Amino acid sequence: MVDDVAGSRRQPRCFLAPPYDRRVTAPRPLRVHTLIDSLGPGGAETLLGELAEGAISAGIDFSVAYLQHAGPPAERLRDLGIEPEQVPISSLLGPRDFLRVRAHVARVRPDVLHTHLGYSDFLGGIAARSLGFPAVSTQHVMEWDRNLRDWVKLMLMTHSRNVCCQRVICVSDAARASYLAAWPARRKRVVTVHNGIAAAPRPGAGRTVRAELGIGPEDPVISMITVLREGKGHAVALDAVAALRERFPGLRLLILGTGPSEDAIRALAAPLGDAAILTGFRSDVMEVLDATDILLHPSSVDAFPTALLEAMAAGVPVVASRVGGIPEIVEDGRHGLLVAAPPSAADVASALDALLLDPDRRRTLAAAARARFDEHFTVEAWIGRLRPVYEGAMADGPRRAARFAESPA
């Protein structure tokens, strides 16, 4: 021992914290930063609020940035205490746009960058790899435009995911199969993760919705909740309701959402008068579902529609087309009724007719659907499926980042 100037014996210097310090120190939360093309009223954009709510509840440090305009999904994030940050871009290939995204990612320094939609995949993926951060991309669709201009963009985005992303998430097995068939990809890095939602039923709220929309308490209500664009089956739904009006005079079809086909759908709905109500975007989906007897989703192609999860959470039976990831959500005859794809108005009308005439069957299907939701589609279950994907990307990230750093490029 060495004596100090006061004559006391100096204790040996210790460079390790005592064991009890390590025990009481809480681990730093996982930092996940999401980059998405926009926060407009689309399916992926709206679902981001569900992901954020689940991540926060699971103790994940979750933040969000977007490249273009913001809309209602941004308000949902703010309600959760997350202020989305815009990283404005003007093009896919502009050097300034890439540098702006790269500077943003460098400042945030996430454990994992999670990108959604094509521009974010391309710019965010390259930025993450150049900085040595692991990246994960979610693919929300299973069908892609084939015109030359869009094809070139899609190829660039796909190449970026192949080179820069440790994992590519597809929202259903059907979507994964479609992605692997359409694009070159590292199969082991392309995984399926079913989405979940944080929605809760709103019993009793439907009375207010019906009164607001001029619908009687006993009138049967069929709802569609999806973006208004080609392929979602709005024309089929309108024809089916028109065929059922004589048997069910008070029947109403609620069409929620906005989109590029809104004017065309309004024109198709006009002959039905007050039997078809286009509400535009509504944030109170669960309240609308409490006013709904059947959710209708006659899509021609769909990777994993959130509306079906919302209906199951609300205890509303479903009639949907047997396409894409829908059979991974709804088992025909157990959680709802599935019709062949592409759906015809006659098949849809027949399925709706069977349920409208049989309230007991509707209740049985709804109860089974709710049990299925509680088992597999809660937001907690979703985060439980996502966390291992994040951790796997982090485990792979340092090796790939090191190889990139050594590359002359």
C-alpha positions in Angstrom: 0.0 0.0 0.0 1.1 3.6 -0.6 0.6 6.3 2.1 -1.1 9.5 1.2 0.1 12.9 2.3 -2.2 12.8 5.3 -0.6 9.6 6.5 -3.6 7.3 5.9 -3.2 4.2 3.8 -4.5 4.7 0.2 -6.9 2.1 -1.1 -6.0 0.2 -4.3 -7.5 1.7 -7.5 -10.4 -0.3 -8.9 -11.4 0.1 -12.6 -14.4 -2.3 -12.4 -17.8 -1.3 -11.0 -18.8 -3.4 -8.0 -21.1 -6.3 -8.8 -24.1 -4.6 -7.3 -23.8 -1.7 -9.7 -24.2 -4.1 -12.7 -27.3 -5.6 -11.1 -29.2 -2.4 -10.5 -28.3 -0.7 -13.9 -31.2 -1.1 -16.2 -30.4 -2.0 -19.8 -30.7 0.7 -22.4 -34.0 0.3 -24.3 -33.8 -0.8 -27.9 -33.8 2.3 -30.2 -35.9 1.8 -33.3 -36.2 4.6 -35.8 -38.9 4.4 -38.5 -38.5 6.1 -41.8 -41.6 6.2 -44.0 -42.4 7.9 -47.3 -45.3 9.9 -46.0 -47.8 10.1 -43.2 -50.9 10.4 -45.4 -54.1 8.4 -44.9 -52.9 5.1 -46.3 -52.8 1.6 -44.8 -49.1 1.4 -44.0 -49.1 5.0 -42.7 -52.1 4.4 -40.4 -50.7 1.1 -39.1 -47.6 3.0 -38.0 -49.5 4.4 -35.1 -50.4 0.9 -33.9 -46.8 -0.1 -34.2 -45.7 2.9 -32.2 -48.2 2.2 -29.4 -47.1 -1.4 -29.1 -43.4 -0.4 -29.2 -43.8 2.2 -26.4 -45.7 -0.3 -24.3 -42.9 -2.8 -24.8 -40.3 -0.4 -23.6 -38.8 0.3 -27.1 -37.5 3.8 -27.7 -39.5 4.5 -30.9 -39.1 7.5 -33.2 -40.5 8.4 -36.6 -39.4 10.4 -39.6 -41.2 10.9 -43.0 -40.1 12.1 -46.4 -43.1 13.8 -47.8 -46.5 15.1 -46.6 -48.2 14.4 -43.2 -51.8 13.9 -42.4 -54.0 12.2 -39.8 -51.5 9.4 -38.9 -49.1 12.2 -37.7 -51.7 13.3 -35.2 -52.0 9.8 -33.9 -48.2 9.7 -33.3 -48.4 13.1 -31.5 -51.1 11.7 -29.2 -48.7 9.0 -28.3 -45.9 11.5 -27.5 -43.9 11.0 -30.7 -43.2 14.1 -32.8 -42.6 12.9 -36.4 -39.8 14.7 -38.1 -39.8 15.5 -41.8 -36.7 14.8 -43.9 -37.8 16.5 -47.1 -36.7 15.1 -50.4 -37.5 16.0 -54.0 -36.5 12.8 -55.9 -35.2 9.3 -55.6 -31.8 9.8 -57.0 -30.9 13.3 -56.0 -27.5 13.5 -54.2 -28.8 16.2 -51.9 -31.7 14.1 -50.9 -29.5 11.2 -50.0 -27.1 13.4 -48.0 -30.1 14.9 -46.2 -31.4 11.4 -45.2 -27.9 10.2 -44.3 -27.3 13.2 -42.0 -30.7 12.6 -40.3 -29.9 8.9 -39.7 -26.4 9.8 -38.4 -27.9 12.2 -35.9 -30.6 9.8 -34.6 -28.1 6.9 -34.3 -30.7 4.1 -34.0 -30.0 0.5 -33.1 -32.2 -0.4 -36.0 -33.6 1.6 -38.9 -37.0 0.3 -39.9 -38.1 1.6 -43.4 -41.6 1.5 -45.0 -42.5 2.1 -48.6 -40.1 2.4 -51.5 -38.3 5.8 -51.3 -37.5 5.2 -47.6 -36.2 1.7 -48.4 -33.9 3.1 -51.0 -32.6 6.3 -49.4 -32.8 5.0 -45.8 -31.3 1.7 -46.6 -28.2 3.1 -48.3 -27.8 5.7 -45.6 -28.0 3.1 -42.9 -25.4 0.8 -44.6 -23.0 3.7 -45.2 -23.2 4.5 -41.5 -23.0 0.9 -40.2 -26.5 0.8 -38.8 -28.6 -2.3 -39.4 -31.8 -1.8 -41.4 -35.1 -3.6 -41.7 -37.7 -3.0 -44.4 -41.4 -3.9 -44.3 -43.2 -4.7 -47.6 -46.9 -4.0 -47.3 -48.1 -5.0 -50.8 -47.9 -8.0 -53.0 -48.5 -6.5 -56.4 -46.4 -4.0 -58.3 -46.9 -1.7 -61.3 -45.2 -3.0 -64.4 -44.8 0.1 -66.5 -41.2 0.9 -67.5 -40.8 4.1 -65.3 -42.1 2.4 -62.2 -40.3 -0.8 -62.9 -36.9 1.0 -62.9 -37.7 2.6 -59.6 -38.8 -0.7 -58.1 -35.7 -2.4 -59.3 -33.5 0.2 -57.6 -35.5 -0.1 -54.4 -35.3 -3.9 -54.5 -31.5 -3.8 -55.0 -31.2 -1.4 -52.1 -33.1 -3.8 -49.8 -30.9 -6.7 -51.0 -27.6 -4.9 -50.3 -28.5 -2.8 -47.3 -31.2 -4.5 -45.3 -30.5 -7.3 -42.9 -34.1 -8.3 -43.0 -37.1 -7.8 -45.4 -40.4 -8.3 -43.6 -43.5 -9.4 -45.5 -46.8 -9.1 -43.8 -48.1 -12.5 -44.8 -46.8 -15.8 -46.3 -48.7 -15.0 -49.5 -46.9 -11.7 -49.7 -43.5 -13.3 -49.0 -44.1 -15.8 -51.8 -45.2 -13.0 -54.2 -42.1 -10.9 -53.3 -39.7 -13.8 -53.8 -41.3 -14.7 -57.1 -41.2 -11.1 -58.4 -37.8 -9.9 -57.2 -34.2 -11.2 -56.7 -33.8 -11.6 -53.0 -31.8 -13.4 -50.3 -34.5 -15.9 -49.2 -33.3 -16.4 -45.7 -33.4 -12.6 -45.1 -37.1 -12.4 -46.2 -39.4 -13.2 -43.3 -43.1 -13.2 -42.6 -44.4 -11.2 -39.6 -48.1 -10.8 -39.3 -49.2 -7.4 -38.2 -51.3 -6.7 -35.1 -53.2 -3.7 -33.8 -53.9 -1.9 -30.6 -57.6 -1.4 -31.2 -60.2 -2.1 -28.6 -64.0 -2.5 -29.1 -66.3 0.5 -28.4 -69.5 -1.1 -27.2 -72.4 1.3 -27.4 -70.6 3.9 -29.5 -72.3 2.6 -32.6 -75.6 4.3 -31.6 -74.0 7.7 -32.0 -72.5 6.8 -35.3 -75.9 5.6 -36.6 -77.7 8.7 -35.5 -75.0 10.9 -37.1 -75.3 9.1 -40.4 -79.1 8.9 -40.4 -79.3 5.1 -39.9 -82.0 3.5 -37.9 -81.1 1.3 -34.9 -82.5 -1.8 -36.6 -81.2 -1.2 -40.1 -78.6 -3.8 -41.2 -75.2 -2.1 -41.9 -72.4 -3.4 -44.0 -69.1 -1.5 -43.9 -66.1 -1.3 -46.1 -62.9 0.2 -44.6 -60.1 0.5 -47.2 -58.4 3.0 -49.5 -60.6 4.0 -52.5 -58.7 2.6 -55.4 -59.0 0.0 -58.1 -58.9 -3.6 -57.0 -60.6 -3.1 -53.6 -64.0 -4.3 -54.8 -66.1 -1.3 -54.3 -68.0 -1.8 -57.6 -68.7 -5.5 -56.6 -69.9 -4.4 -53.2 -72.3 -1.8 -54.6 -73.7 -4.3 -57.1 -74.2 -6.8 -54.3 -76.0 -4.3 -52.0 -78.2 -3.3 -54.9 -79.2 -7.0 -55.4 -80.1 -7.3 -51.7 -82.1 -4.1 -51.3 -85.4 -5.8 -52.1 -84.9 -8.5 -49.4 -83.5 -6.0 -46.9 -85.1 -2.6 -47.6 -83.2 -0.8 -44.8 -79.8 -2.1 -45.8 -76.9 0.4 -45.8 -73.4 0.2 -47.1 -70.9 2.4 -45.4 -67.7 3.1 -47.4 -64.9 4.6 -45.3 -61.7 6.0 -46.7 -60.3 8.2 -49.4 -58.2 7.5 -52.5 -57.7 8.1 -56.2 -60.9 6.3 -57.2 -63.2 8.4 -54.9 -65.0 10.3 -57.7 -65.6 7.1 -59.7 -66.9 5.2 -56.7 -69.3 8.1 -55.8 -70.7 8.0 -59.3 -71.3 4.2 -59.0 -72.9 4.7 -55.6 -75.3 7.5 -56.7 -78.1 5.2 -58.0 -78.3 3.6 -54.6 -79.2 6.9 -52.9 -79.0 6.7 -49.1 -78.3 3.0 -49.2 -74.7 3.8 -49.9 -72.9 6.3 -47.7 -69.3 7.5 -48.4 -68.0 8.9 -45.2 -64.4 9.9 -46.3 -61.6 9.3 -43.9 -62.6 8.6 -40.3 -60.4 8.1 -37.3 -63.2 6.5 -35.2 -63.0 3.1 -37.0 -63.9 1.1 -33.9 -66.9 3.2 -33.2 -68.1 2.7 -36.8 -67.6 -1.0 -36.4 -69.8 -1.0 -33.3 -72.5 0.3 -35.7 -71.7 -2.5 -38.2 -73.3 -5.9 -38.7 -70.9 -7.2 -41.3 -67.5 -6.0 -42.6 -67.1 -6.5 -46.3 -63.7 -6.8 -48.0 -64.1 -8.1 -51.6 -60.6 -7.2 -52.7 -59.0 -8.7 -55.8 -55.5 -8.7 -54.2 -54.5 -7.9 -50.6 -51.4 -8.7 -48.6 -52.8 -8.4 -45.1 -55.8 -6.0 -44.7 -55.9 -4.2 -41.3 -59.7 -3.7 -41.6 -60.1 -7.4 -41.0 -58.1 -7.3 -37.8 -60.2 -4.3 -36.6 -63.4 -6.1 -37.3 -62.2 -9.2 -35.4 -61.2 -6.9 -32.5 -64.7 -5.3 -32.5 -66.5 -8.7 -32.7 -67.9 -8.1 -36.2 -68.1 -11.0 -38.7 -66.3 -10.7 -42.0 -67.2 -11.5 -45.6 -64.0 -11.3 -47.7 -62.4 -12.7 -50.8 -60.1 -15.7 -50.6 -57.0 -13.9 -51.8 -53.5 -13.0 -50.7 -53.0 -13.0 -46.9 -56.7 -12.9 -46.1 -56.9 -16.7 -45.5 -54.1 -16.3 -43.0 -56.4 -14.0 -41.0 -59.9 -15.5 -41.5 -60.6 -19.2 -41.6 -63.6 -19.7 -43.9 -66.7 -20.8 -41.9 -65.0 -20.3 -38.6 -64.1 -16.5 -38.3 -66.1 -15.3 -41.3 -67.1 -16.2 -44.9 -64.6 -16.2 -47.8 -65.7 -16.0 -51.4 -63.6 -17.0 -54.5 -61.3 -14.4 -56.1 -61.8 -12.4 -58.1 -65.1 -11.9 -56.3 -68.4 -11.6 -58.2 -71.3 -9.5 -57.0 -73.5 -12.7 -57.0 -71.1 -14.6 -54.7 -70.7 -11.6 -52.4 -74.5 -11.1 -52.3 -75.0 -14.8 -51.5 -72.6 -14.7 -48.5 -74.0 -11.4 -47.2 -77.6 -12.8 -47.5 -76.7 -15.9 -45.5 -75.3 -13.8 -42.6 -78.0 -11.1 -42.7 -80.7 -13.8 -42.3 -78.9 -15.6 -39.4 -78.0 -13.4 -36.4 -77.0 -16.4 -34.3 -74.4 -17.4 -36.9 -73.1 -13.8 -37.0 -72.6 -14.0 -33.3 -70.8 -17.3 -33.4 -68.4 -16.2 -36.1 -67.8 -12.9 -34.3 -67.0 -14.7 -31.0 -64.5 -17.1 -32.8 -63.0 -14.1 -34.6 -62.5 -12.2 -31.4 -60.8 -15.2 -29.8 -58.5 -15.5 -32.8 -57.6 -11.8 -32.5 -56.8 -12.1 -28.8 -54.5 -15.1 -29.6 -52.6 -13.8 -32.5 -53.3 -10.2 -33.6 -52.9 -8.0 -30.6 -50.2 -5.3 -30.7 -48.4 -7.2 -28.0 -48.2 -10.3 -30.1 -47.0 -8.2 -33.0 -44.2 -6.7 -31.1 -43.3 -10.1 -29.8 -42.8 -11.2 -33.4 -40.9 -8.1 -34.4 -38.4 -7.9 -31.6 -36.5 -11.1 -32.7 -36.3 -9.6 -36.2 -34.8 -6.4 -34.9 -32.3 -8.4 -32.7 -31.4 -10.6 -35.7 -30.7 -7.6 -37.8 -28.5 -6.1 -35.1 -26.6 -9.4 -34.8 -25.9 -9.4 -38.5 -25.3 -5.6 -38.8 -21.8 -5.2 -37.5 -20.3 -7.9 -39.9 -22.0 -6.3 -42.9 -21.1 -2.8 -41.9 -17.5 -3.8 -41.5 -17.4 -5.3 -45.0 -18.9 -2.1 -46.3 -16.4 0.0 -44.6 -13.6 -1.9 -46.2 -15.1 -1.6 -49.6 -13.6 0.9 -52.0 -17.1 2.0 -52.8 
